[in-house]
Amino acid sequence: MLAWIEAHPSDFLAVHIKVRGSSSTAVTAFTAGRRRILLENQGLLGIAFFEASAFVILLVLFFLFRRDHHTGYFRFWLAGWCCFTFSALCEVTLLARPLAGLNLVYLASQAAALLFLFAAVMNGATGSDRRIFSVLPLISLILGAVYYVERRGPQQFASLHWETAIFESAICLFPGFLLLRSPMALRGHGAQLLAGVFLLIGLHGLDRPLWLQHPYFLLRIAFDHLLGVALGIAMVVAVLEEAQARSEELNDKLRRLTLLTAASTQTLSVQEVIDQVLSHLVESLGATHGIVRLKEGEGNASYLVARASVGYTPSFLAQHARVSAMEPWAQHVLKEECQFLESKDEWDPAARKRLDEAGLKSLVTLALPGKNGALGVIAIGSTAHTRFHTDEISYLVNIANLLGMTLQNVRLFEQVTTTQQQWEYTFDSIGDPILVHDPQGRILRSNQRLKQLLGRGSGTLVGRNVKELLSAKNAAYSNCPYCEGVAGEGDAPDPWLSGYFLVSNSTFADPGGRQLGTVHVLKDITERKRAEEKYRTLVSNVQEGVFISTPQGRFLDFNEALLRMTGYETREELMTIDIPTAFYKNTADRERLKRLLEQHGAVADFEFEMRRKDGEFRTMLESSIAVRDSARNVTAYQGFLLDITERKQAEQEIRRRNRELMVLNSIAKTLTESLDLGDSLHRTLRQMAELFSLDATSLYLFDEKVTKLRRIAAAGHRSEYSRHFPAVSVKPELVQHIKAVHATFLSAQGLPLPPVFRDAQIKEGIATAYVVILWSKDRVIGGLVVGSRTPREFSPADVNLLIAVGSQISSAIERSNLYEETRQAYENLRRTQEQLLHSEKLAAVGQLISGVAHELNNPLTAILGYSQLLTSSGQLNQQGIEYADKLYKQAQRTHRIVQNLLSFARQHKPERVSVQINQALEETLALRDYDLRMSNIRIHLDLAPDLPVTAADPHQLQQVFLNLVNNAVDAILERSSEGDLWVRTGINGDLIFIEFTDSGPGVKDASRVFDPFYTTKPVGKGTGLGLSICYGIITEHGGTIRVTNLPPRGASFTIELPFQRAASPNLSVDRTKADSGKTGNILLVDHDDSVLEAVGTLLRARDHRVEVARSLSAAHRLLEKQDFDVIVADLQIASGPNGTGLGDWLAQHRPALSRKLVWMSAVAPSGSAGGKLPGSPRQVLQKPFKVSDLLAAVDDLLLNRMDAAPIG
C-alpha cells in the first residue's frame, strides 16, 4: 500500500485516519479525474467488523448478567460497554462510508467508554457510589476537552493527538494497577485477568500517534482490537466467578438458616433461641458484632433492652443496656424498614456515640416482626467499612422474620404454660371446696380445700367415683348427693364435711350440647349460721327499722324500731295495714320502688315520704332487696328504713344557704369583673332569671330631680313594647311612702305605678311581679322588678336573697357612679392642666407681642407725623398729597394691626363700652387674614351698614369671633384643602345677629358642642373649652349662641346680642378751642431718635421751642438749666433706675411743672382701661397718635386746662 502511495502521489487526494485503542485503518485513494479507486485493503474493515460483532455479543451477555447482578460497579461497566459497542459501530461505518464529523463522535464515545470503565473499577474497588457519582461532572468536562483537542487537528483515520493518547493510556493503566491492589484480585482469576488486560491496553496505546508510520500498522490495530475483546471476556470471567462465590455463600447461608430453624424448634427458651440465631448470623455474614434488643413498655415509656450480643464489651452493654424506643433511628427501624448506616453518616449524636464506643464502622439494623407490631430489633455490624449485598440483606431479613416468629411462638407457649399453672394455682387457692365429676360420677377435678376437709390432702382424687369418696352410710343417694339435693342445702350440717355448706351446681357441655359433667362449689356457711343468731338479736334491738314485706303490700316481719317510727301501738295493727295507701304519702313512690327491685334486685338509699298513724309525714331512706324463688319470681322484700327527716331539713337549710352564697358570689363576680355597668347588669339579670326561674326581670334607676324612672337593663321580655320601655314619671307620694317605711320588697300589684307598667305586664303576660327597692343609704336610687308568667309566691329565703342581690346591685351602681365621677374629675383635671398650659403659652405670646408692638409704634409715630406734615405743609402738588395720604393710611392700617394684636394678647378687665360689631369683626378677620389666604379659604362678608352700636366688651367679643373663625378653619381643612367662610351681620327685631357659616363637614353632636371639655379634635390640638367660654361670654352679654348644620354647607354659628347703650365718654376737650395758637417752651423726652425728630418737627411747626432729651439724666440736666412750659415724655422714662422717675423728680423739685406732663407710650399701661397713667390726671397718648391729638394735649396744658376730657 505504501508503495502504491509513493508511485501515485498526484492521484492521492486524502487519507482519513481514525485511531482508537483497537481500531482498524482504511485507506481510500481517489485518482485525479473521474476514475474511482476501490478499497485496496479490506482487512481493516474485517477487523473492525469482528470487533463490533464481538462487542455486540458481549453487550447482550452483559445485559443478561444485569438481571441477576445489581452491584453498583456493574452498572458503570454496562454503560461503558455500551459506549465501546457504539464506538465500534462508528468505526465500521467510518471505514465503509466516511462521514463528516463521525471521527469526533468515534473518539468521544471511545473516551466515554474508558471513563465509565474507570468508574466501574473505582466502584468495585472502593465499594462506594458517592465518590464515583461525584466525578461524573468531571467526565463530562474531560469529554469536552477531548472534543476540543481533536477538533483542531486533521480529521484523518488513525491520527490523534498525543494528549488524547496519553489520557486514554492513563485511564487504562490506573484501573489495572488499582485492581491488582484491591481485594477483588484475591477472590478469583477474573479480576486479575481484567487488571492485566487494562495494563496491556494502556501500555500498547502509549505510542498510538506513531502507528501510522509503523511497518506493522495493521498488526498493531488487530492486537488493539483483540485486547478490547479480551477486556470484555475478562469481565465475563469476573462476573461468573462472583456469581459462583455468591452461590456458594447463599448455600452456606441456606444451610445455616436450616440449622437456625431446627434450633428454634428444639428449645422453648427465648434466651437460647436468641443466642443461637445471633451467633450463627454474625458468623455467616462475616461480621464482628451483633446485638438483639427486645421492646419493653408502651408509648413514650418504651425501651429496647439488650437480650443477646456478640462482640460487645461488658462495659458497653452495662452502659447501653436500655435504649429509648422513641429515638429517631429506632422509630425508623421499628416501622419494618431496614437501615444500613456507616458511622460517618449517622446524624443522631447519641447513636453515633454508641457506634464510636463500640468501634463499629458499618451497621445494618432490622426490626423483629410480630403479630401486633415489632418485637424488637436485630443489628449486625462490622469494625470495617463493609457493604452488605442485596442477597445478604434479604438473608438478614429472613433471619429477622424467622427470629420474630420464633420469639412470638415461644412467648405464646410460655404464656399458655403460665396460664395453665396460674389456673391450677387459682383453683387450689379457692377457699370453698370444689368437686367436678362427669355424668357417671367419676371425679374429674377437685381442689386442695376439698381434699383437706376429706382428710386426703396427699393423694389424688381424679378418676375415683363419688360413692367411693362420699360413703352412702351417712345419707342415701344413687349417684351424687349434691346433684340429688340430699346434701348442700345449708339447713343442716353436711354429712361428710364438718359444718354447714350451701352447694352451687353448674353443668358444662361441649359445643354440640352434650353434657360433660357437673361442677359443685360448696360454700361454707357455718360462720354465717352462727352469725345469723347474733344478727337476729341485733336486728331486734337496732334503732333503724328492719322489715320483711310482700310485694302485695303486707308486712311479714319487722323490728321494734319500725313500729315506733310508724306510730302504731301494736304489731298486729301494723301487720294489717295496706302499705301502698297507708304507709306511703305518694303511692307512685311505692310503684317506682317495686320497679327498681324487679329490674335490679336491690335498691339503696331510696328516699320517700312516709305517713305515720297520726298523719305526720316523715322523710325515710330505704335500702332493700328482692327475695326470689327458684322460678325467679319475687316473693318478698326485706330491708332497712332510716328516718332522715331532721337530717333532710338540715341539708335543705345548708343547701339554701349555699345557694344564697353561690348566687351572691356569682352576681358579685359579674358586677365587679367588668367596668361596663350596662353589660354587667344585663348578665346579672340573666343569672337571676335562671337562678330564681323568673320569666322577666328589669332594672330601673330613679332620678329624684325629675321623679322619673329610666330602665337601664332587662331580660326575658318578648314584646317590642316592653323592649323599648320609655322613661316614666312616678308620683311623689309613692316615693315618700317608700322612704317613710324604708320598704325593700313590694308586690307590684299593690303599688300605684304608672299605667305604662300595667300595659307592659299585660303585653308580656306577667301574672306575678315584685319590686325590690334599691337603696343607697337613705336615698332611693331605683328598683329591681322580677316577674313570672305563672302565679307564684316567693319564700322568705328567696325574698331575703332577692333583697341581698338588690343591695349588691345598688353597691355596683354606686361604685359605677363613683368611678364615673372620679374619671370625669380626672378628665376635668387633665383638661384644666391643658388649659393652664395653653394660658401660659398665650401669656408668653402676649409678652412677645407687647415687645414687638413697642418697637413698631415708635417708627409708626414718626411715619404718621411726617405724613400729616407733608399733607398740611402746602409744599406738595396734588400727586404728592395723594402719595402722602396713602402713606398715612397704610401706617394707620399697620397701627390697627398692632393694636389688634395687643388687644388679643393682653388680659383685660371686662368693661362694657360702645362697640361697632362690624368694626370688631373686621379687626378679628384682619388678625387671621394671612392664615386664611395661605389656607385658600375665601371670606364672604355681608355686613349690615346700619348696624347700631351696642354696649359690650370688645376684647371678649373679639375672643368669641376669633374662636369661631379658628374652628371654622379647622373644619374646612378637615374636609378639603380649600373652602369658604361666610360672615353675615344684621338686625332681627331688637337683636343684632352675627352668623358664621363654613363649608366644612358640620358638627357631629350639636347638643354637646358648648359643653366644657367636649372636643372632636385630637389630643393636644383642642381642650374642649373654646366654645364653652364663648357660650359664657355671650350669655353674660345677655345674648344667645346656637349652632345648626346647613347642608350642603357645613356648620352655622349664630350669635344674637341685644341693643344696649353704653355710657358716652365725656369728650370735653374742645379741639377748636385747644387750637389757640399759643407757643411755649417744651421739653421732649424719648429714647427713640425717630420719635424725637418727628414730634420735635411737629411742635416746631406750631412755633414751639423744643428741647430734646434721650434719657432721664439728660432731662434732669435740662430742667435744672431752663424753664419749660410743657414736658412731653415717653412712659418708659417714667421710672428711673432707683424707682424715682421723671414724675417723682418733678414733684420734688418742680411741683408746678409736674402738672404739665404729656405722656407717650408705644404700649398701653397695664391695668389702664381708659388710657390714663396711674396716679396722674393726664391721659397717655398711644403711639402712633394723630398730630391733632398731640397738639391738642400741648395746647390744653399751655392754656392751663387740667380737667380736660380724655383723649380717645
C-alpha positions, 0 to 999 in steps of 0.5 A: 500500500505504501508503495502504491502511495509513493508511485501515485502521489498526484492521484492521492487526494486524502487519507482519513485516519481514525485511531482508537485503542483497537481500531482498524485503518482504511485507506481510500485513494481517489485518482485525479479525474473521474476514475474511482479507486476501490478499497485496496485493503479490506482487512481493516474493515474485517477487523473492525467488523469482528470487533463490533460483532464481538462487542455486540455479543458481549453487550447482550451477555452483559445485559443478561448478567444485569438481571441477576447482578445489581452491584453498583460497579456493574452498572458503570461497566454496562454503560461503558460497554455500551459506549465501546459497542457504539464506538465500534459501530462508528468505526465500521461505518467510518471505514465503509462510508466516511462521514463528516464529523463521525471521527469526533463522535468515534473518539468521544464515545471511545473516551466515554467508554474508558471513563465509565470503565474507570468508574466501574473499577473505582466502584468495585474497588472502593465499594462506594457510589458517592465518590464515583457519582461525584466525578461524573461532572468531571467526565463530562468536562474531560469529554469536552476537552477531548472534543476540543483537542481533536477538533483542531487537528486533521480529521484523518483515520488513525491520527490523534493527538498525543494528549488524547493518547496519553489520557486514554493510556492513563485511564487504562493503566490506573484501573489495572494497577488499582485492581491488582491492589484491591481485594477483588484480585484475591477472590478469583482469576477474573479480576486479575485477568481484567487488571492485566488486560487494562495494563496491556491496553494502556501500555500498547496505546502509549505510542498510538500517534506513531502507528501510522508510520509503523511497518506493522500498522495493521498488526498493531490495530488487530492486537488493539482490537483483540485486547478490547475483546479480551477486556470484555471476556475478562469481565465475563470471567469476573462476573461468573466467578462472583456469581459462583462465590455468591452461590456458594455463600447463599448455600452456606447461608441456606444451610445455616438458616436450616440449622437456625430453624431446627434450633428454634424448634428444639428449645422453648427458651427465648434466651437460647433461641436468641443466642443461637440465631445471633451467633450463627448470623454474625458468623455467616455474614462475616461480621464482628458484632451483633446485638438483639434488643427486645421492646419493653413498655408502651408509648413514650415509656418504651425501651429496647433492652439488650437480650443477646450480643456478640462482640460487645464489651461488658462495659458497653452493654452495662452502659447501653443496656436500655435504649429509648424506643422513641429515638429517631433511628429506632422509630425508623427501624421499628416501622419494618424498614431496614437501615444500613448506616456507616458511622460517618453518616449517622446524624443522631449524636447519641447513636453515633456515640454508641457506634464510636464506643463500640468501634463499629464502622458499618451497621445494618439494623432490622426490626423483629416482626410480630403479630401486633407490631415489632418485637424488637430489633436485630443489628449486625455490624462490622469494625470495617467499612463493609457493604452488605449485598442485596442477597445478604440483606434479604438473608438478614431479613429472613433471619429477622422474620424467622427470629420474630416468629420464633420469639412470638411462638415461644412467648405464646407457649410460655404464656399458655404454660403460665396460664395453665399453672396460674389456673391450677394455682387459682383453683387450689387457692379457692377457699370453698371446696370444689368437686367436678365429676362427669355424668357417671360420677367419676371425679374429674377435678377437685381442689386442695380445700376439698381434699383437706376437709376429706382428710386426703390432702396427699393423694389424688382424687381424679378418676375415683367415683363419688360413692367411693369418696362420699360413703352412702352410710351417712345419707342415701343417694344413687349417684351424687348427693349434691346433684340429688339435693340430699346434701348442700342445702345449708339447713343442716350440717353436711354429712361428710364435711364438718359444718354447714355448706350451701352447694352451687351446681353448674353443668358444662357441655361441649359445643354440640350440647352434650353434657360433660359433667357437673361442677359443685362449689360448696360454700361454707356457711357455718360462720354465717349460721352462727352469725345469723343468731347474733344478727337476729338479736341485733336486728331486734334491738337496732334503732333503724327499722328492719322489715320483711314485706310482700310485694302485695303490700303486707308486712311479714316481719319487722323490728321494734324500731319500725313500729315506733317510727310508724306510730302504731301501738301494736304489731298486729295493727301494723301487720294489717295495714295496706302499705301502698295507701297507708304507709306511703304519702305518694303511692307512685313512690311505692310503684317506682320502688317495686320497679327498681327491685324487679329490674335490679334486685336491690335498691339503696338509699331510696328516699320517700315520704312516709305517713305515720298513724297520726298523719305526720309525714316523715322523710325515710331512706330505704335500702332493700332487696328482692327475695326470689324463688327458684322460678325467679319470681319475687316473693318478698322484700326485706330491708332497712328504713332510716328516718332522715327527716331532721337530717333532710331539713338540715341539708335543705337549710345548708343547701339554701344557704349555699345557694344564697352564697353561690348566687351572691358570689356569682352576681358579685363576680359579674358586677365587679369583673367588668367596668361596663355597668350596662353589660354587667347588669344585663348578665346579672339579670340573666343569672337571676332569671335562671337562678330564681326561674323568673320569666322577666326581670328589669332594672330601673334607676330613679332620678329624684330631680325629675321623679322619673324612672329610666330602665337601664337593663332587662331580660326575658321580655318578648314584646317590642313594647316592653323592649323599648320601655320609655322613661316614666314619671312616678308620683311623689307620694309613692316615693315618700311612702317608700322612704317613710317605711324604708320598704325593700320588697313590694308586690307590684300589684299593690303599688300605684305605678304608672299605667305604662307598667300595667300595659307592659305586664299585660303585653308580656303576660306577667301574672306575678311581679315584685319590686325590690327597692334599691337603696343607697343609704337613705336615698332611693336610687331605683328598683329591681322588678322580677316577674313570672308568667305563672302565679307564684309566691316567693319564700322568705329565703328567696325574698331575703336573697332577692333583697341581698342581690338588690343591695349588691346591685345598688353597691355596683351602681354606686361604685359605677357612679363613683368611678364615673365621677372620679374619671370625669374629675380626672378628665376635668383635671387633665383638661384644666392642666391643658388649659393652664398650659395653653394660658401660659403659652398665650401669656408668653405670646402676649409678652412677645407681642407687647415687645414687638408692638413697642418697637413698631409704634415708635417708627409708626409715630414718626411715619404718621407725623411726617405724613400729616406734615407733608399733607398740611405743609402746602409744599406738595402738588396734588400727586404728592398729597395723594402719595402722602395720604396713602402713606398715612393710611397704610401706617394707620392700617399697620397701627390697627394691626398692632393694636389688634394684636395687643388687644388679643394678647393682653388680659383685660378687665371686662368693661362694657363700652360702645362697640361697632360689631362690624368694626370688631369683626373686621379687626378679628378677620384682619388678625387671621387674614394671612392664615386664611389666604395661605389656607385658600379659604375665601371670606364672604362678608355681608355686613349690615351698614346700619348696624347700631352700636351696642354696649359690650366688651370688645376684647371678649367679643373679639375672643368669641369671633376669633374662636369661631373663625379658628374652628371654622378653619379647622373644619374646612381643612378637615374636609378639603384643602380649600373652602369658604367662610361666610360672615353675615351681620344684621338686625332681627327685631331688637337683636343684632345677629352675627352668623358664621357659616363654613363649608366644612363637614358640620358638627357631629353632636350639636347638643354637646358642642358648648359643653366644657371639655367636649372636643372632636379634635385630637389630643393636644390640638383642642381642650374642649373649652373654646366654645364653652367660654364663648357660650359664657361670654355671650350669655353674660352679654345677655345674648344667645349662641346656637349652632345648626348644620346647613347642608350642603354647607357645613356648620352655622354659628349664630350669635344674637346680642341685644341693643344696649347703650353704653355710657358716652365718654365725656369728650370735653376737650374742645379741639377748636378751642385747644387750637389757640395758637399759643407757643411755649417752651417744651421739653421732649423726652424719648429714647427713640431718635425717630420719635424725637425728630418727628414730634420735635418737627411737629411742635416746631411747626406750631412755633414751639421751642423744643428741647430734646432729651434721650434719657432721664439724666439728660432731662434732669440736666435740662430742667435744672438749666431752663424753664419749660412750659410743657414736658412731653415724655415717653412712659418708659422714662417714667421710672428711673433706675432707683424707682424715682422717675421723671414724675417723682423728680418733678414733684420734688423739685418742680411741683408746678411743672409736674402738672404739665406732663404729656405722656407717650407710650408705644404700649398701653399701661397695664391695668389702664382701661381708659388710657390714663397713667396711674396716679396722674390726671393726664391721659397717655397718648398711644403711639402712633397718635394723630398730630391733632391729638398731640397738639391738642394735649400741648395746647390744653396744658399751655392754656392751663386746662387740667380737667380736660376730657380724655383723649380717645 
